[in-house]
């Protein structure tokens, strides 16, 4: 977590805390200064730096709040915060993108699934197996989370390509409404299972597979610090939404200038918002708490689909851009093999470095085929 206790680095810790508070404020000032204006290259770079800073600040403050409430609530806070950022970026780009942004939501959500189930899970298993030969986790909790990811992915990303109500990879309004309600229901069921009914399934486990209820991190922050972080988290999210809208033309132009497909914009968005989440998962895996890493990975994938699709279903009422959610054949194959491998990984409740390498290889294939379809 971002909250670290220690007497030797007291001054640097206070400086870092002030920086995390100042960053969202500076980002909001930049938002007011640039909103609705044509900006040059230098300002684009500055806004990009502040946007990245606002994203990092949002996740940092989410981590502080998460550390205060503990596992598995902490992973839930992080996942929802990241998803709010993701949805904000998608809506901002769709508002300015017109018909060419029709597949943006699909590309971003699919990228989030591949990054989490392929990249974050693979990296976590690789790091978790370094110190103990095996990366150990609770198969019941991780299996339930993975099943939810698979159901959401097929329902929202695969079925639109095979339904007959609309030409192309698009739901009819009725089908989209059903997918939105079903997504919310699955997400709610997962949250209740994770935090109420079977909370112990999502706690880190020892070498014998027994849940570890005690967190090995530093002392949790006090109520005042947690409340401040909650306020700064909200301000950071506002800054991300606004600066994403300001920066959206530059993101699209940069992807096209690099000779990459327009669909790669969705991958850029997902990589941006999930980078801090990836670092948090890697840090947890290094400490042998692979279950926390899997909570972050699968929780982010579930929130990415379960909250993004309903939000976009409502937003589609006033956004004129069509919503093409169905995956292409190559993407369906990648999704299928990634989910199949993930099932084989999760079922035993422990994994070796080989499992991590397999997941990372599939993630690399996704990145390569996204750049060169």
Kinemage of the C-alpha trace (Angstrom):
@kinemage 1
@onewidth
@group {chain A} dominant
@subgroup {mainchain}
@vectorlist {calphas} color= white
{ca unk a 1} P 0.000 0.000 0.000
{ca unk a 2} L 0.997 3.609 -0.260
{ca unk a 3} L 0.852 4.202 3.478
{ca unk a 4} L 4.266 3.470 4.929
{ca unk a 5} L 5.329 3.999 8.490
{ca unk a 6} L 8.861 4.815 9.426
{ca unk a 7} L 10.786 7.301 11.503
{ca unk a 8} L 13.854 7.639 9.287
{ca unk a 9} L 11.982 8.985 6.302
{ca unk a 10} L 9.566 11.265 8.139
{ca unk a 11} L 10.345 14.403 6.157
{ca unk a 12} L 10.201 12.605 2.803
{ca unk a 13} L 6.924 10.969 3.819
{ca unk a 14} L 5.364 14.348 4.665
{ca unk a 15} L 6.650 15.757 1.375
{ca unk a 16} L 5.087 12.876 -0.537
{ca unk a 17} L 1.774 13.354 1.271
{ca unk a 18} L 1.746 17.062 0.374
{ca unk a 19} L 2.519 16.162 -3.235
{ca unk a 20} L -0.426 13.739 -3.383
{ca unk a 21} L -2.693 16.489 -2.025
{ca unk a 22} L -1.308 19.194 -4.325
{ca unk a 23} L -1.484 17.166 -7.554
{ca unk a 24} L -5.301 17.017 -7.848
{ca unk a 25} L -5.552 20.728 -7.015
{ca unk a 26} L -3.028 21.673 -9.709
{ca unk a 27} L -4.819 19.369 -12.175
{ca unk a 28} L -8.128 21.099 -11.451
{ca unk a 29} L -6.530 24.520 -12.006
{ca unk a 30} L -5.189 23.296 -15.360
{ca unk a 31} L -8.633 21.969 -16.243
{ca unk a 32} L -10.226 25.380 -15.664
{ca unk a 33} L -7.469 27.061 -17.705
{ca unk a 34} L -7.754 24.751 -20.738
{ca unk a 35} L -11.434 23.806 -20.869
{ca unk a 36} L -13.024 24.614 -24.224
{ca unk a 37} L -9.827 26.029 -25.758
{ca unk a 38} L -7.508 24.954 -28.553
{ca unk a 39} L -4.182 24.029 -26.982
{ca unk a 40} L -0.712 23.758 -28.479
{ca unk a 41} L 1.828 20.948 -28.279
{ca unk a 42} L 3.515 22.212 -25.106
{ca unk a 43} L 0.207 22.538 -23.282
{ca unk a 44} L -0.816 19.087 -24.510
{ca unk a 45} L 2.312 17.623 -22.907
{ca unk a 46} L 1.708 19.488 -19.647
{ca unk a 47} L -1.925 18.358 -19.554
{ca unk a 48} L -0.833 14.758 -20.240
{ca unk a 49} L 1.582 14.887 -17.301
{ca unk a 50} L -1.114 16.325 -15.030
{ca unk a 51} L -3.617 13.730 -16.247
{ca unk a 52} L -1.205 10.931 -15.378
{ca unk a 53} L -0.535 12.594 -12.035
{ca unk a 54} L -4.257 12.855 -11.319
{ca unk a 55} L -4.714 9.154 -12.120
{ca unk a 56} L -1.839 8.204 -9.803
{ca unk a 57} L -3.155 10.522 -7.095
{ca unk a 58} L -6.626 8.988 -7.382
{ca unk a 59} L -5.300 5.473 -6.958
{ca unk a 60} L -2.973 6.559 -4.127
{ca unk a 61} L -5.850 8.050 -2.160
{ca unk a 62} L -7.959 4.991 -2.954
{ca unk a 63} L -5.153 2.885 -1.470
{ca unk a 64} L -5.174 4.982 1.706
{ca unk a 65} L -8.919 4.490 2.069
{ca unk a 66} L -8.475 0.815 1.197
{ca unk a 67} L -5.805 0.378 3.866
{ca unk a 68} L -8.152 1.915 6.398
{ca unk a 69} L -11.015 -0.477 5.668
{ca unk a 70} L -8.812 -3.584 5.122
{ca unk a 71} L -9.185 -6.614 2.860
{ca unk a 72} L -11.154 -7.510 0.858
{ca unk a 73} L -12.827 -4.091 1.028
{ca unk a 74} L -9.542 -2.449 0.037
{ca unk a 75} L -9.371 -4.261 -3.288
{ca unk a 76} L -12.992 -3.315 -3.906
{ca unk a 77} L -12.286 0.398 -3.348
{ca unk a 78} L -9.342 0.278 -5.758
{ca unk a 79} L -11.277 -1.598 -8.430
{ca unk a 80} L -14.254 0.764 -8.329
{ca unk a 81} L -11.995 3.849 -8.365
{ca unk a 82} L -10.105 2.600 -11.402
{ca unk a 83} L -13.374 1.783 -13.158
{ca unk a 84} L -14.747 5.281 -12.537
{ca unk a 85} L -11.618 6.670 -14.198
{ca unk a 86} L -11.998 4.246 -17.110
{ca unk a 87} L -15.668 5.080 -17.696
{ca unk a 88} L -14.886 8.800 -17.513
{ca unk a 89} L -12.221 8.482 -20.174
{ca unk a 90} L -14.452 6.371 -22.432
{ca unk a 91} L -17.395 8.776 -22.228
{ca unk a 92} L -15.132 11.803 -22.767
{ca unk a 93} L -13.641 10.292 -25.914
{ca unk a 94} L -16.990 9.053 -27.230
{ca unk a 95} L -18.498 12.522 -26.880
{ca unk a 96} L -15.804 13.983 -29.111
{ca unk a 97} L -15.151 10.988 -31.373
{ca unk a 98} L -18.399 10.568 -33.303
{ca unk a 99} L -18.979 7.331 -35.246
{ca unk a 100} L -15.267 6.493 -35.287
{ca unk a 101} L -15.488 5.974 -31.492
{ca unk a 102} L -18.206 3.319 -31.852
{ca unk a 103} L -15.859 0.492 -30.781
{ca unk a 104} L -13.971 2.499 -28.129
{ca unk a 105} L -15.899 1.042 -25.176
{ca unk a 106} L -15.457 -2.512 -26.480
{ca unk a 107} L -11.737 -2.037 -27.098
{ca unk a 108} L -11.172 -0.495 -23.665
{ca unk a 109} L -13.161 -3.074 -21.698
{ca unk a 110} L -11.607 -5.964 -23.617
{ca unk a 111} L -8.155 -4.486 -23.025
{ca unk a 112} L -8.924 -4.203 -19.307
{ca unk a 113} L -9.859 -7.894 -19.181
{ca unk a 114} L -6.710 -8.967 -21.020
{ca unk a 115} L -4.488 -6.689 -18.924
{ca unk a 116} L -5.924 -7.970 -15.649
{ca unk a 117} L -6.444 -11.681 -16.388
{ca unk a 118} L -3.347 -11.931 -18.590
{ca unk a 119} L -0.864 -9.278 -17.490
{ca unk a 120} L -1.576 -8.598 -13.811
{ca unk a 121} L -2.318 -12.234 -12.941
{ca unk a 122} L 0.776 -13.420 -14.827
{ca unk a 123} L 3.071 -10.872 -13.192
{ca unk a 124} L 1.629 -11.605 -9.743
{ca unk a 125} L 2.114 -15.360 -10.117
{ca unk a 126} L 5.646 -14.890 -11.398
{ca unk a 127} L 6.593 -12.660 -8.463
{ca unk a 128} L 4.655 -14.688 -5.898
{ca unk a 129} L 6.367 -17.941 -6.891
{ca unk a 130} L 9.860 -16.436 -6.606
{ca unk a 131} L 10.160 -16.694 -2.847
{ca unk a 132} L 8.144 -19.849 -2.150
{ca unk a 133} L 8.275 -21.966 -5.344
{ca unk a 134} L 4.469 -21.818 -5.425
{ca unk a 135} L 2.186 -18.788 -5.489
{ca unk a 136} L -0.627 -19.727 -3.098
{ca unk a 137} L -4.166 -18.369 -3.059
{ca unk a 138} L -7.728 -19.377 -2.220
{ca unk a 139} L -9.177 -21.301 -5.145
{ca unk a 140} L -12.767 -20.814 -3.938
{ca unk a 141} L -12.616 -17.030 -3.925
{ca unk a 142} L -10.476 -16.682 -7.049
{ca unk a 143} L -12.549 -19.309 -8.863
{ca unk a 144} L -15.790 -17.492 -8.114
{ca unk a 145} L -14.287 -14.193 -9.258
{ca unk a 146} L -12.986 -15.752 -12.473
{ca unk a 147} L -16.388 -17.321 -13.186
{ca unk a 148} L -17.949 -13.864 -12.839
{ca unk a 149} L -15.382 -12.383 -15.234
{ca unk a 150} L -16.094 -15.109 -17.798
{ca unk a 151} L -19.872 -14.683 -17.579
{ca unk a 152} L -19.650 -10.895 -17.933
{ca unk a 153} L -17.169 -11.058 -20.810
{ca unk a 154} L -19.255 -13.501 -22.839
{ca unk a 155} L -22.542 -11.746 -22.089
{ca unk a 156} L -21.321 -8.218 -22.943
{ca unk a 157} L -18.478 -8.715 -25.434
{ca unk a 158} L -19.144 -11.957 -27.335
{ca unk a 159} L -22.941 -12.159 -27.678
{ca unk a 160} L -23.314 -8.811 -29.539
{ca unk a 161} L -21.377 -10.361 -32.438
{ca unk a 162} L -23.818 -13.266 -32.842
{ca unk a 163} L -27.222 -11.756 -32.012
{ca unk a 164} L -29.531 -11.051 -34.956
{ca unk a 165} L -31.495 -8.006 -33.811
{ca unk a 166} L -29.048 -5.420 -35.190
{ca unk a 167} L -26.607 -5.657 -38.108
{ca unk a 168} L -23.006 -5.760 -36.947
{ca unk a 169} L -21.610 -6.202 -33.426
{ca unk a 170} L -24.357 -4.215 -31.716
{ca unk a 171} L -27.155 -4.989 -29.257
{ca unk a 172} L -30.720 -3.860 -29.794
{ca unk a 173} L -31.922 -1.393 -27.119
{ca unk a 174} L -33.751 -4.203 -25.336
{ca unk a 175} L -30.733 -6.520 -25.445
{ca unk a 176} L -28.465 -3.728 -24.201
{ca unk a 177} L -30.854 -3.055 -21.311
{ca unk a 178} L -30.840 -6.760 -20.392
{ca unk a 179} L -27.034 -6.915 -20.553
{ca unk a 180} L -26.797 -3.814 -18.342
{ca unk a 181} L -29.169 -5.211 -15.700
{ca unk a 182} L -27.504 -8.646 -15.783
{ca unk a 183} L -24.065 -7.008 -15.416
{ca unk a 184} L -25.187 -5.035 -12.380
{ca unk a 185} L -26.745 -8.151 -10.861
{ca unk a 186} L -23.549 -10.164 -11.319
{ca unk a 187} L -21.430 -7.348 -9.929
{ca unk a 188} L -23.696 -6.944 -6.899
{ca unk a 189} L -23.659 -10.702 -6.255
{ca unk a 190} L -19.872 -10.721 -6.425
{ca unk a 191} L -19.546 -7.784 -4.011
{ca unk a 192} L -21.902 -9.398 -1.491
{ca unk a 193} L -19.991 -12.682 -1.737
{ca unk a 194} L -16.624 -10.956 -1.376
{ca unk a 195} L -17.484 -8.681 1.523
{ca unk a 196} L -20.285 -10.424 3.447
{ca unk a 197} L -21.137 -14.044 2.774
{ca unk a 198} L -17.670 -15.524 2.084
{ca unk a 199} L -15.185 -12.830 3.012
{ca unk a 200} L -12.661 -15.464 4.129
{ca unk a 201} L -12.455 -16.773 0.542
{ca unk a 202} L -10.733 -13.537 -0.481
{ca unk a 203} L -8.176 -13.235 2.313
{ca unk a 204} L -4.485 -14.099 1.761
{ca unk a 205} L -3.545 -17.655 2.711
{ca unk a 206} L -0.490 -19.228 4.362
{ca unk a 207} L 1.459 -22.238 3.097
{ca unk a 208} L -1.233 -24.576 4.391
{ca unk a 209} L -3.956 -22.641 2.585
{ca unk a 210} L -5.440 -21.121 5.764
{ca unk a 211} L -6.764 -17.539 5.549
{ca unk a 212} L -4.601 -14.797 7.020
{ca unk a 213} L -6.954 -12.209 8.486
{ca unk a 214} L -4.195 -9.952 9.771
{ca unk a 215} L -2.612 -7.528 7.336
{ca unk a 216} L 1.181 -7.339 7.333
{ca unk a 217} L 1.223 -3.716 6.266
{ca unk a 218} L 2.012 -0.679 8.370
{ca unk a 219} L -0.453 0.800 10.841
{ca unk a 220} L -3.691 1.822 9.110
{ca unk a 221} L -4.212 5.566 8.682
{ca unk a 222} L -6.470 7.407 11.116
{ca unk a 223} L -9.997 8.530 10.367
{ca unk a 224} L -8.868 12.087 9.584
{ca unk a 225} L -6.277 10.978 7.033
{ca unk a 226} L -8.734 8.523 5.467
{ca unk a 227} L -11.404 11.241 5.218
{ca unk a 228} L -8.916 13.625 3.576
{ca unk a 229} L -7.954 10.920 1.081
{ca unk a 230} L -11.621 10.293 0.296
{ca unk a 231} L -12.121 13.988 -0.538
{ca unk a 232} L -8.917 14.092 -2.605
{ca unk a 233} L -9.994 10.920 -4.398
{ca unk a 234} L -13.204 12.615 -5.529
{ca unk a 235} L -11.302 15.732 -6.655
{ca unk a 236} L -8.805 13.567 -8.536
{ca unk a 237} L -11.609 11.808 -10.391
{ca unk a 238} L -13.141 15.145 -11.403
{ca unk a 239} L -9.734 16.244 -12.706
{ca unk a 240} L -9.314 13.005 -14.657
{ca unk a 241} L -12.724 13.364 -16.306
{ca unk a 242} L -12.076 16.969 -17.370
{ca unk a 243} L -8.468 16.584 -18.486
{ca unk a 244} L -9.343 13.454 -20.461
{ca unk a 245} L -11.849 15.504 -22.433
{ca unk a 246} L -9.215 18.197 -23.014
{ca unk a 247} L -6.594 15.633 -24.047
{ca unk a 248} L -8.793 13.330 -26.138
{ca unk a 249} L -7.962 14.827 -29.567
{ca unk a 250} L -4.218 14.507 -28.867
{ca unk a 251} L -4.564 10.864 -27.799
{ca unk a 252} L -6.335 9.929 -31.012
{ca unk a 253} L -3.909 11.928 -33.174
{ca unk a 254} L -0.915 10.341 -31.445
{ca unk a 255} L -2.179 6.807 -32.089
{ca unk a 256} L -2.829 7.574 -35.761
{ca unk a 257} L 0.552 9.332 -36.161
{ca unk a 258} L 2.292 6.245 -34.786
{ca unk a 259} L 0.694 4.156 -37.540
{ca unk a 260} L -1.401 2.142 -35.083
{ca unk a 261} L -5.062 1.165 -35.540
{ca unk a 262} L -7.603 3.566 -34.064
{ca unk a 263} L -8.771 0.705 -31.829
{ca unk a 264} L -5.450 0.985 -29.983
{ca unk a 265} L -6.829 4.107 -28.272
{ca unk a 266} L -8.839 1.760 -26.045
{ca unk a 267} L -5.685 -0.136 -25.135
{ca unk a 268} L -3.948 3.141 -24.235
{ca unk a 269} L -6.809 4.091 -21.924
{ca unk a 270} L -6.809 0.707 -20.186
{ca unk a 271} L -3.018 0.688 -19.780
{ca unk a 272} L -3.137 4.193 -18.326
{ca unk a 273} L -5.765 3.546 -15.690
{ca unk a 274} L -4.538 0.045 -14.741
{ca unk a 275} L -0.823 0.856 -14.392
{ca unk a 276} L -1.058 1.889 -10.707
{ca unk a 277} L -3.299 -1.122 -10.051
{ca unk a 278} L -0.638 -3.334 -11.633
{ca unk a 279} L 2.046 -1.889 -9.366
{ca unk a 280} L -0.107 -2.457 -6.273
{ca unk a 281} L -0.706 -6.084 -7.294
{ca unk a 282} L 3.005 -6.636 -7.951
{ca unk a 283} L 3.921 -5.232 -4.531
{ca unk a 284} L 1.404 -7.523 -2.826
{ca unk a 285} L 2.745 -10.553 -4.719
{ca unk a 286} L 6.318 -9.757 -3.664
{ca unk a 287} L 5.175 -9.967 -0.043
{ca unk a 288} L 3.635 -13.376 -0.683
{ca unk a 289} L 0.070 -12.050 -0.616
{ca unk a 290} L -0.934 -13.330 -4.032
{ca unk a 291} L -4.611 -13.466 -3.071
{ca unk a 292} L -4.603 -9.665 -2.731
{ca unk a 293} L -3.088 -9.453 -6.222
{ca unk a 294} L -5.779 -11.719 -7.654
{ca unk a 295} L -8.470 -9.729 -5.834
{ca unk a 296} L -7.160 -6.610 -7.562
{ca unk a 297} L -6.928 -8.275 -10.972
{ca unk a 298} L -10.253 -10.093 -11.071
{ca unk a 299} L -12.032 -7.332 -9.144
{ca unk a 300} L -10.892 -4.749 -11.681
{ca unk a 301} L -12.018 -6.944 -14.591
{ca unk a 302} L -15.437 -7.481 -12.981
{ca unk a 303} L -15.883 -3.782 -12.212
{ca unk a 304} L -14.644 -2.807 -15.663
{ca unk a 305} L -17.433 -4.783 -17.354
{ca unk a 306} L -20.072 -4.820 -14.625
{ca unk a 307} L -20.056 -1.046 -14.110
{ca unk a 308} L -18.921 0.247 -17.512
{ca unk a 309} L -21.584 -1.475 -19.621
{ca unk a 310} L -24.558 -0.285 -17.507
{ca unk a 311} L -23.138 3.246 -17.420
{ca unk a 312} L -22.681 3.308 -21.183
{ca unk a 313} L -26.146 1.813 -21.686
{ca unk a 314} L -27.599 4.821 -19.875
{ca unk a 315} L -25.193 7.262 -21.558
{ca unk a 316} L -26.142 5.918 -24.998
{ca unk a 317} L -29.526 7.612 -24.549
{ca unk a 318} L -27.932 11.012 -25.187
{ca unk a 319} L -24.596 10.111 -26.812
{ca unk a 320} L -25.181 9.876 -30.587
{ca unk a 321} L -22.216 7.530 -31.112
{ca unk a 322} L -23.263 3.905 -31.843
{ca unk a 323} L -22.188 1.354 -29.253
{ca unk a 324} L -20.462 -1.612 -30.939
{ca unk a 325} L -19.637 -4.060 -28.151
{ca unk a 326} L -19.093 -7.318 -30.059
{ca unk a 327} L -15.547 -8.648 -30.378
{ca unk a 328} L -13.959 -9.722 -33.646
{ca unk a 329} L -12.815 -13.330 -34.301
{ca unk a 330} L -9.210 -12.705 -33.229
{ca unk a 331} L -10.311 -11.077 -29.993
{ca unk a 332} L -12.756 -13.895 -29.226
{ca unk a 333} L -9.977 -16.472 -29.660
{ca unk a 334} L -7.650 -14.512 -27.354
{ca unk a 335} L -10.386 -14.127 -24.745
{ca unk a 336} L -11.293 -17.821 -24.888
{ca unk a 337} L -7.744 -19.133 -24.476
{ca unk a 338} L -6.982 -16.619 -21.724
{ca unk a 339} L -10.053 -17.614 -19.713
{ca unk a 340} L -9.352 -21.329 -20.296
{ca unk a 341} L -5.775 -20.960 -19.065
{ca unk a 342} L -6.960 -18.910 -16.085
{ca unk a 343} L -9.325 -21.709 -15.059
{ca unk a 344} L -6.476 -24.239 -15.141
{ca unk a 345} L -4.370 -21.820 -13.093
{ca unk a 346} L -6.962 -21.075 -10.413
{ca unk a 347} L -8.442 -24.535 -9.753
{ca unk a 348} L -5.457 -26.038 -7.821
{ca unk a 349} L -5.150 -23.042 -5.458
{ca unk a 350} L -1.446 -22.690 -6.182
{ca unk a 351} L 0.629 -21.893 -9.257
{ca unk a 352} L 4.233 -22.004 -10.410
{ca unk a 353} L 6.285 -19.503 -12.364
{ca unk a 354} L 5.346 -21.414 -15.527
{ca unk a 355} L 1.723 -20.373 -15.035
{ca unk a 356} L 2.848 -16.765 -14.750
{ca unk a 357} L 4.886 -16.998 -17.957
{ca unk a 358} L 1.924 -18.502 -19.842
{ca unk a 359} L -0.380 -15.671 -18.745
{ca unk a 360} L 2.211 -13.022 -19.648
{ca unk a 361} L 2.753 -14.623 -23.071
{ca unk a 362} L -0.964 -14.392 -23.816
{ca unk a 363} L -0.901 -10.759 -22.688
{ca unk a 364} L 2.043 -10.078 -25.010
{ca unk a 365} L 0.108 -11.698 -27.872
{ca unk a 366} L -2.818 -9.390 -27.134
{ca unk a 367} L -0.590 -6.294 -27.234
{ca unk a 368} L 1.116 -7.380 -30.456
{ca unk a 369} L -2.131 -8.206 -32.248
{ca unk a 370} L -3.654 -4.923 -31.039
{ca unk a 371} L -0.818 -3.054 -32.778
{ca unk a 372} L -0.681 -5.359 -35.779
{ca unk a 373} L -4.122 -6.948 -36.312
